[in-house]
Amino acid sequence: MIYEYEIDGLTVRTGDIICTSDGAADTDIKGQFWRLLGKIIPGEVDHIIIYVGPNGRCVEAGAKGRVITFEIMDTTWDFQKMIAKRGIIDTLYGAAYPLQGKSLSETEITGIREAVAAYCLRQAELEKPYNMNFLDSTTEDAYYCSQLAYLAYFKHGIDLNTGKGIPEIPGTERIIFPQEIWSGCGHKKAR
């Protein structure tokens, strides 16, 4: 089933990607730590989350050291309401739409959305660990945030490893950066 949800005025549907930046304005030392961490990652987008639905249900590989599900509450991105479950201080950057502009039928789009959600939910169900080896983006034994989205879509012929929006850094071609997913997909920035 395909779900639709609004987050701070952005509409996402099952399989769409929520993009965030580490840190948040006017936060304590913990928030500043997350902002500093985000400076290490090329681009303005530091983290990727897959919206699966219903309501505000999402899947991410992140700070808790494994793939998890969590809920966005009240159609508003508020890291404080989600920090106990997620462990991340971040700010909504926007939404990326990997299927936008593809020459696919509505039936194909629906099938891909459902399969992406099922794949991500399965990794959370199995509590797959966080992948600290960013160069190993093809393993399905562990995941980092953008790798999870990459593998979920790659199974359907959609390659999110575009290299767009990031500097060329020798030896990093196999890393799937959050910014390149943002830059390589149709997207809409948060207000």
Backbone as CSV, one residue per row, in Angstrom:
resi,resn,N_x,N_y,N_z,CA_x,CA_y,CA_z,C_x,C_y,C_z
1,MET,0.840,-1.178,0.000,0.000,0.000,0.000,0.886,1.243,0.000
2,ILE,0.470,2.265,-0.701,1.206,3.518,-0.783,0.551,4.527,0.159
3,TYR,1.380,5.100,1.022,0.910,6.096,1.979,1.449,7.467,1.593
4,GLU,0.764,8.495,2.058,1.195,9.866,1.828,1.157,10.589,3.167
5,TYR,2.145,11.449,3.384,2.256,12.157,4.665,2.858,13.531,4.404
6,GLU,2.499,14.479,5.220,3.055,15.824,5.096,3.926,16.118,6.305
7,ILE,5.140,16.624,6.032,6.078,16.992,7.089,6.474,18.441,6.851
8,ASP,6.087,19.316,7.741,6.412,20.741,7.607,6.111,21.266,6.197
9,GLY,4.990,20.866,5.651,4.572,21.342,4.337,5.101,20.550,3.151
10,LEU,5.996,19.584,3.396,6.519,18.724,2.319,5.685,17.453,2.249
11,THR,5.276,17.084,1.062,4.530,15.845,0.896,5.497,14.729,0.522
12,VAL,5.397,13.618,1.244,6.176,12.423,0.910,5.218,11.260,0.749
13,ARG,5.626,10.345,-0.134,4.867,9.117,-0.350,5.799,7.950,-0.051
14,THR,5.232,6.810,0.179,6.009,5.612,0.478,7.187,5.506,-0.491
15,GLY,8.387,5.340,0.070,9.600,5.204,-0.728,10.348,6.500,-0.972
16,ASP,9.722,7.650,-0.717,10.421,8.915,-0.865,11.455,9.055,0.246
17,ILE,12.390,9.961,0.053,13.533,10.080,0.954,13.512,11.425,1.660
18,ILE,13.556,11.371,2.962,13.628,12.568,3.797,15.108,12.872,3.995
19,CYS,15.495,14.115,3.750,16.892,14.530,3.844,17.041,15.521,4.993
20,THR,18.066,15.322,5.818,18.292,16.215,6.945,19.735,16.695,6.984
21,SER,19.943,17.746,7.765,21.278,18.261,8.051,21.529,18.049,9.531
22,ASP,22.734,17.625,9.867,23.062,17.386,11.267,23.078,18.685,12.045
23,GLY,22.646,18.603,13.309,22.613,19.755,14.195,21.295,20.489,14.078
24,ALA,21.139,21.466,14.942,19.940,22.294,14.937,20.300,23.638,15.544
25,ALA,19.631,24.670,15.101,19.894,26.013,15.616,19.549,26.082,17.098
26,ASP,20.296,26.880,17.796,20.034,27.141,19.216,19.958,25.877,20.062
27,THR,20.901,24.954,19.859,20.926,23.750,20.686,22.157,23.786,21.591
28,ASP,22.166,22.892,22.545,23.272,22.814,23.495,24.497,22.156,22.858
29,ILE,25.422,21.745,23.659,26.677,21.160,23.172,26.428,19.903,22.338
30,LYS,25.400,19.130,22.672,25.083,17.933,21.881,24.700,18.321,20.448
31,GLY,23.896,19.356,20.317,23.504,19.823,18.990,24.697,20.344,18.204
32,GLN,25.609,21.019,18.905,26.810,21.520,18.247,27.710,20.372,17.800
33,PHE,27.754,19.290,18.604,28.505,18.098,18.200,27.953,17.547,16.890
34,TRP,26.632,17.435,16.786,26.019,16.914,15.559,26.294,17.833,14.384
35,ARG,26.268,19.149,14.621,26.564,20.098,13.550,28.008,19.927,13.074
36,LEU,28.940,19.731,14.006,30.340,19.500,13.658,30.491,18.208,12.865
37,LEU,29.801,17.161,13.288,29.828,15.886,12.575,29.354,16.067,11.130
38,GLY,28.327,16.857,10.943,27.800,17.114,9.604,28.796,17.813,8.693
39,LYS,29.713,18.569,9.266,30.722,19.271,8.464,31.687,18.301,7.783
40,ILE,31.809,17.093,8.306,32.700,16.080,7.735,32.125,15.513,6.441
41,ILE,30.810,15.501,6.331,30.119,14.900,5.187,29.967,15.955,4.095
42,PRO,30.387,15.663,2.851,30.279,16.668,1.787,28.833,17.066,1.506
43,GLY,28.612,18.366,1.360,27.294,18.876,1.005,26.489,19.331,2.197
44,GLU,25.303,19.821,1.902,24.408,20.316,2.950,23.533,19.214,3.544
45,VAL,23.323,18.134,2.797,22.515,17.015,3.279,23.449,16.008,3.945
46,ASP,23.170,15.703,5.211,24.035,14.814,5.992,23.413,13.452,6.281
47,HIS,22.097,13.352,6.154,21.426,12.123,6.579,20.218,11.847,5.685
48,ILE,19.955,10.569,5.492,18.875,10.079,4.631,17.957,9.166,5.441
49,ILE,16.661,9.345,5.246,15.637,8.546,5.919,14.628,8.135,4.861
50,ILE,14.134,6.916,4.929,13.144,6.463,3.953,11.764,6.514,4.589
51,TYR,10.849,7.240,3.960,9.473,7.274,4.436,8.767,6.016,3.940
52,VAL,8.120,5.277,4.866,7.399,4.064,4.479,5.901,4.141,4.764
53,GLY,5.500,4.895,5.799,4.098,4.968,6.180,3.661,3.709,6.918
54,PRO,2.457,3.655,7.418,1.458,4.717,7.394,1.823,5.843,8.367
55,ASN,1.049,6.898,8.305,1.279,8.082,9.127,2.734,8.507,9.002
56,GLY,3.432,8.744,10.100,4.792,9.252,10.046,5.871,8.198,10.177
57,ARG,5.564,6.952,9.846,6.559,5.880,10.027,7.663,5.948,8.976
58,CYS,8.913,5.857,9.482,10.108,5.949,8.649,11.102,4.865,9.041
59,VAL,12.089,4.653,8.180,13.182,3.711,8.447,14.492,4.463,8.236
60,GLU,15.447,4.221,9.130,16.769,4.818,8.977,17.842,3.923,9.573
61,ALA,19.044,4.071,9.060,20.245,3.503,9.671,20.979,4.700,10.252
62,GLY,21.199,4.686,11.560,21.769,5.879,12.161,22.423,5.653,13.503
63,ALA,22.247,6.656,14.346,22.981,6.766,15.606,22.731,5.628,16.589
64,LYS,21.632,4.947,16.474,21.345,3.849,17.394,22.159,2.592,17.060
65,GLY,22.950,2.659,15.985,23.845,1.550,15.656,23.197,0.412,14.902
66,ARG,21.993,0.650,14.417,21.284,-0.380,13.653,20.180,0.287,12.831
67,VAL,19.561,-0.483,11.971,18.430,0.009,11.196,17.201,-0.027,12.101
68,ILE,16.495,1.096,12.155,15.323,1.207,13.033,14.140,1.805,12.279
69,THR,12.969,1.658,12.876,11.794,2.416,12.448,11.528,3.463,13.531
70,PHE,10.905,4.563,13.123,10.492,5.580,14.087,9.322,6.343,13.489
71,GLU,8.670,7.121,14.315,7.498,7.891,13.892,7.776,9.384,13.959
72,ILE,7.410,10.104,12.916,7.379,11.559,12.945,6.024,11.922,13.544
73,MET,6.043,12.766,14.542,4.805,13.104,15.252,4.203,14.411,14.730
74,ASP,2.906,14.433,14.597,2.152,15.657,14.327,2.573,16.391,13.060
75,THR,3.013,15.686,12.042,3.422,16.242,10.744,4.483,17.334,10.850
76,THR,5.241,17.322,11.935,6.268,18.331,12.165,7.601,17.663,12.469
77,TRP,8.673,18.121,11.800,10.009,17.594,12.093,10.487,18.259,13.379
78,ASP,10.543,17.488,14.449,10.986,17.985,15.750,11.903,16.924,16.337
79,PHE,13.224,17.129,16.194,14.174,16.120,16.652,13.998,15.817,18.131
80,GLN,13.551,16.791,18.913,13.400,16.565,20.348,12.334,15.514,20.646
81,LYS,11.283,15.460,19.844,10.233,14.460,20.047,10.692,13.069,19.618
82,MET,11.748,13.009,18.778,12.187,11.725,18.232,13.542,11.271,18.768
83,ILE,14.221,12.085,19.551,15.604,11.793,19.921,15.742,10.518,20.762
84,ALA,14.780,10.235,21.606,14.877,9.012,22.415,14.907,7.770,21.529
85,LYS,14.147,7.783,20.472,14.094,6.642,19.551,15.266,6.654,18.567
86,ARG,15.657,7.861,18.089,16.643,7.974,17.010,18.059,8.266,17.491
87,GLY,18.203,9.098,18.505,19.528,9.462,18.978,20.229,10.505,18.132
88,ILE,19.514,11.175,17.232,20.115,12.140,16.314,19.485,13.518,16.517
89,ILE,20.336,14.526,16.501,19.868,15.910,16.478,20.070,16.398,15.050
90,ASP,18.960,16.649,14.353,19.057,17.090,12.960,17.906,18.008,12.594
91,THR,18.060,18.643,11.453,17.098,19.602,10.940,16.610,19.115,9.576
92,LEU,15.328,19.217,9.345,14.771,18.828,8.052,15.340,19.727,6.958
93,TYR,15.916,19.121,5.929,16.456,19.858,4.788,15.454,19.849,3.631
94,GLY,14.864,18.666,3.374,13.895,18.553,2.291,13.554,17.108,2.006
95,ALA,12.902,16.890,0.891,12.520,15.541,0.466,13.030,15.293,-0.943
96,ALA,13.571,14.099,-1.155,14.050,13.688,-2.477,13.099,12.633,-3.022
97,TYR,12.878,12.708,-4.329,11.897,11.846,-4.988,12.597,11.023,-6.074
98,PRO,13.132,9.843,-5.713,13.910,9.041,-6.670,13.145,8.604,-7.919
99,LEU,11.824,8.564,-7.863,11.043,8.095,-9.007,10.554,9.242,-9.898
100,GLN,10.745,10.456,-9.461,10.295,11.615,-10.238,11.066,11.703,-11.551
101,GLY,10.327,11.876,-12.624,10.940,12.038,-13.937,11.372,10.744,-14.609
102,LYS,11.115,9.622,-13.988,11.464,8.331,-14.595,10.355,7.928,-15.564
103,SER,10.731,7.243,-16.609,9.750,6.760,-17.583,9.166,5.437,-17.102
104,LEU,8.303,5.532,-16.124,7.690,4.353,-15.520,6.182,4.523,-15.486
105,SER,5.473,3.429,-15.602,4.017,3.470,-15.488,3.645,3.613,-14.008
106,GLU,2.418,4.002,-13.764,1.944,4.097,-12.376,2.023,2.742,-11.676
107,THR,1.761,1.673,-12.415,1.855,0.330,-11.838,3.289,0.021,-11.429
108,GLU,4.245,0.381,-12.286,5.660,0.161,-11.958,6.085,1.006,-10.757
109,ILE,5.665,2.256,-10.734,6.001,3.145,-9.619,5.451,2.591,-8.311
110,THR,4.201,2.157,-8.328,3.593,1.582,-7.127,4.367,0.341,-6.676
111,GLY,4.713,-0.518,-7.603,5.466,-1.730,-7.269,6.826,-1.410,-6.660
112,ILE,7.515,-0.423,-7.226,8.832,-0.049,-6.690,8.670,0.559,-5.302
113,ARG,7.716,1.457,-5.128,7.496,2.067,-3.809,7.231,0.999,-2.749
114,GLU,6.362,0.063,-3.065,6.033,-0.997,-2.101,7.246,-1.873,-1.808
115,ALA,8.016,-2.201,-2.839,9.197,-3.054,-2.653,10.286,-2.340,-1.851
116,VAL,10.498,-1.059,-2.095,11.485,-0.280,-1.342,11.097,-0.258,0.137
117,ALA,9.835,0.014,0.412,9.375,0.040,1.805,9.544,-1.330,2.458
118,ALA,9.162,-2.386,1.760,9.284,-3.741,2.315,10.751,-4.080,2.595
119,TYR,11.631,-3.721,1.680,13.068,-3.986,1.859,13.594,-3.264,3.109
120,CYS,13.281,-1.992,3.230,13.774,-1.218,4.370,13.183,-1.719,5.687
121,LEU,11.895,-2.004,5.691,11.265,-2.526,6.902,11.858,-3.871,7.309
122,ARG,12.194,-4.691,6.342,12.809,-5.993,6.636,14.172,-5.815,7.310
123,GLN,14.952,-4.843,6.861,16.268,-4.612,7.476,16.107,-4.137,8.924
124,ALA,15.080,-3.333,9.175,14.799,-2.886,10.548,14.333,-4.052,11.407
125,GLU,13.466,-4.889,10.830,12.972,-6.061,11.553,14.130,-6.972,11.962
126,LEU,15.114,-7.101,11.083,16.285,-7.935,11.360,17.325,-7.214,12.225
127,GLU,17.049,-5.928,12.547,17.953,-5.100,13.341,19.372,-5.136,12.788
128,LYS,19.463,-4.947,11.470,20.771,-4.943,10.822,21.633,-3.833,11.431
129,PRO,22.913,-4.112,11.655,23.793,-3.122,12.290,24.178,-1.990,11.343
130,TYR,24.749,-0.960,11.942,25.238,0.191,11.181,26.537,-0.202,10.497
131,ASN,26.686,0.196,9.246,27.879,-0.123,8.455,28.884,1.025,8.578
132,MET,29.955,0.797,9.304,31.001,1.811,9.456,31.977,1.801,8.286
133,ASN,31.909,0.776,7.444,32.784,0.695,6.283,32.063,1.332,5.089
134,PHE,32.166,2.645,4.982,31.426,3.379,3.963,31.811,2.995,2.540
135,LEU,33.002,2.426,2.366,33.436,1.996,1.035,32.754,0.709,0.591
136,ASP,32.159,-0.019,1.522,31.462,-1.268,1.181,29.964,-0.994,1.077
137,SER,29.577,-0.337,0.010,28.177,0.064,-0.158,27.297,-1.037,-0.732
138,THR,27.870,-2.207,-1.039,27.061,-3.284,-1.611,26.718,-4.381,-0.604
139,THR,27.284,-4.324,0.589,26.959,-5.349,1.588,25.514,-5.192,2.050
140,GLU,24.890,-6.313,2.342,23.554,-6.279,2.931,23.596,-6.826,4.355
141,ASP,24.806,-6.887,4.913,24.975,-7.334,6.297,24.863,-6.173,7.272
142,ALA,25.098,-4.950,6.801,25.054,-3.744,7.622,24.810,-2.562,6.685
143,TYR,24.277,-1.474,7.239,23.888,-0.331,6.411,24.255,0.991,7.063
144,TYR,24.690,1.953,6.238,24.669,3.347,6.663,23.474,3.985,5.963
145,CYS,23.114,5.186,6.362,21.818,5.753,5.967,21.576,5.769,4.458
146,SER,22.483,6.366,3.712,22.260,6.497,2.272,22.456,5.179,1.533
147,GLN,23.246,4.286,2.100,23.429,2.953,1.509,22.121,2.166,1.544
148,LEU,21.353,2.303,2.613,20.075,1.599,2.719,19.142,2.024,1.584
149,ALA,19.019,3.327,1.359,18.174,3.819,0.257,18.735,3.376,-1.086
150,TYR,20.051,3.467,-1.232,20.712,3.075,-2.482,20.398,1.625,-2.840
151,LEU,20.590,0.709,-1.895,20.364,-0.712,-2.194,18.881,-1.007,-2.428
152,ALA,18.009,-0.343,-1.688,16.565,-0.564,-1.878,16.141,-0.188,-3.295
153,TYR,16.688,0.895,-3.820,16.338,1.339,-5.178,17.139,0.625,-6.263
154,PHE,18.383,0.291,-5.965,19.243,-0.343,-6.967,18.656,-1.672,-7.452
155,LYS,17.959,-2.357,-6.564,17.316,-3.625,-6.928,16.271,-3.439,-8.031
156,HIS,15.872,-2.205,-8.285,14.852,-1.904,-9.295,15.423,-1.068,-10.445
157,GLY,16.745,-1.119,-10.574,17.399,-0.444,-11.692,17.569,1.055,-11.528
158,ILE,17.387,1.558,-10.326,17.550,2.992,-10.070,18.811,3.171,-9.234
159,ASP,19.819,3.791,-9.840,21.130,3.955,-9.210,21.226,5.345,-8.585
160,LEU,21.237,5.399,-7.261,21.335,6.663,-6.536,22.784,7.084,-6.314
161,ASN,23.739,6.278,-6.766,25.165,6.617,-6.665,25.532,7.427,-7.903
162,THR,25.145,8.710,-7.885,25.260,9.559,-9.067,26.528,10.393,-9.105
163,GLY,27.135,10.616,-7.955,28.297,11.505,-7.877,27.922,12.970,-7.994
164,LYS,26.655,13.282,-8.129,26.212,14.668,-8.297,26.235,15.414,-6.961
165,GLY,26.669,16.667,-7.018,26.600,17.534,-5.853,27.705,17.356,-4.830
166,ILE,28.675,16.497,-5.131,29.780,16.292,-4.186,31.102,16.470,-4.920
167,PRO,32.135,16.893,-4.205,33.434,17.039,-4.874,34.013,15.677,-5.232
168,GLU,34.812,15.664,-6.287,35.491,14.414,-6.647,36.616,14.191,-5.648
169,ILE,36.505,13.109,-4.912,37.511,12.740,-3.928,38.001,11.351,-4.324
170,PRO,39.249,11.244,-4.780,39.755,9.946,-5.239,39.538,8.844,-4.191
171,GLY,39.050,7.706,-4.669,38.842,6.547,-3.804,37.496,6.492,-3.110
172,THR,36.634,7.487,-3.344,35.340,7.498,-2.653,34.153,7.201,-3.571
173,GLU,34.428,6.748,-4.784,33.353,6.517,-5.753,32.313,5.521,-5.255
174,ARG,32.725,4.584,-4.410,31.783,3.558,-3.931,30.950,4.041,-2.745
175,ILE,31.324,5.160,-2.147,30.536,5.699,-1.036,29.275,6.348,-1.607
176,ILE,28.154,6.089,-0.974,26.895,6.714,-1.359,26.681,7.869,-0.374
177,PHE,26.907,9.091,-0.828,26.763,10.257,0.030,25.316,10.748,0.034
178,PRO,24.813,11.203,1.183,23.458,11.758,1.217,23.252,12.898,0.220
179,GLN,24.252,13.759,0.073,24.120,14.896,-0.837,23.922,14.448,-2.283
180,GLU,24.590,13.361,-2.697,24.428,12.934,-4.088,23.046,12.351,-4.341
181,ILE,22.419,11.796,-3.312,21.038,11.339,-3.482,20.140,12.565,-3.677
182,TRP,20.328,13.574,-2.850,19.563,14.814,-2.994,19.771,15.419,-4.386
183,SER,21.029,15.564,-4.771,21.356,16.224,-6.039,20.965,15.406,-7.259
184,GLY,20.913,14.078,-7.126,20.616,13.217,-8.252,19.133,12.909,-8.439
185,CYS,18.298,13.363,-7.520,16.854,13.097,-7.582,16.094,14.410,-7.710
186,GLY,14.860,14.299,-8.195,13.962,15.440,-8.055,13.828,15.692,-6.562
187,HIS,13.714,16.933,-6.146,13.646,17.215,-4.720,12.924,18.530,-4.449
188,LYS,12.569,18.706,-3.195,11.934,19.944,-2.748,12.502,20.286,-1.380
189,LYS,12.996,21.501,-1.256,13.594,21.945,-0.006,12.516,22.332,0.997
190,ALA,12.787,22.094,2.282,11.864,22.479,3.342,11.831,23.993,3.458
191,ARG,10.757,24.502,3.962,10.616,25.960,4.151,11.513,26.468,5.240
